[in-house]
């Protein structure tokens, strides 16, 4: 390989690495927080026997749309992120990539996700379009909504009605109960996330649930966990689930309690730790569901 070809290859690899950081491929927590409730819905909708194709389609779709959403979010927040210690070194904010590149990356990923719609029915496709609209709208909510996490809860739950619609052709009441449970869970963990950035967000004028809840932030997180678990209990009751489902919810409740011990002093690092640890909450519910439906 010539020196020119080697330099060109290195430049391409460096660019791809920057795009990977833009889309958070190095931090899969966001994808997992989207994936667990989507797989809850797939397992429930299919009575524990989802087709392999559904698992693959929704898995790839979740990864692609979360990655596209990160690019759009960074583009929307590019003038804010440079003032936040945790985000000032992101590729777009630091100037390593340009705004139009971020939008191009988001567009390519969204088109790739759109290709998956070929294998879905019309009901699921309609919900997918709604999911895209909410995902694009969310990054701008921090400018004017006192509780932008409410919109994020919708965006992070759209995989649930999509999964029910794909498998059953419509979304039953159980599906919407699961959606509501996930909404409260999302508000809980993203408030933990926002608590870590509270001082920076106050300084630059961004609105978040951590700021809106104020001194009641910890109680709000606890309340959201409680409501989420109660709604998941209702879902299990409607489905006739037994001990394994309850065991999964008990494990998830224990994880939530652990998070409360971490965030009680509002230490930024501890709040971020609690946020990242929520993948185990989602896994606990999923594990209980799999054992319940396969046992």
Secondary structure, DSSP 8 states (H G I E B T S, - for coil): --HHHHHHHHHHHHHHHHHHHHTTTT-THHHHHHHHHHHHHHHHHTTT---HHHHHHHHHHHHHHHHHHHHHHHHHTHHHHTTSTTTTTSHHHHTSS-HHHHHHHHHHHHHHHHHGGGGS-HHHHHHHHHHHHHHHHHHHHTTT-TTTHHHHHHHTTHHHHHHHHHHHSS--HHHHHHHHHHHHHHHHHHHHHHHHTHHHHHHHT---HHHHHGGGHHHHHHHHHHHHHHHHHHHHHHHT--HHHHHHHHHHHHHHHHHHHHHTT--HHHHHHHHHHHHHHHHHHHHHHHHHHH-
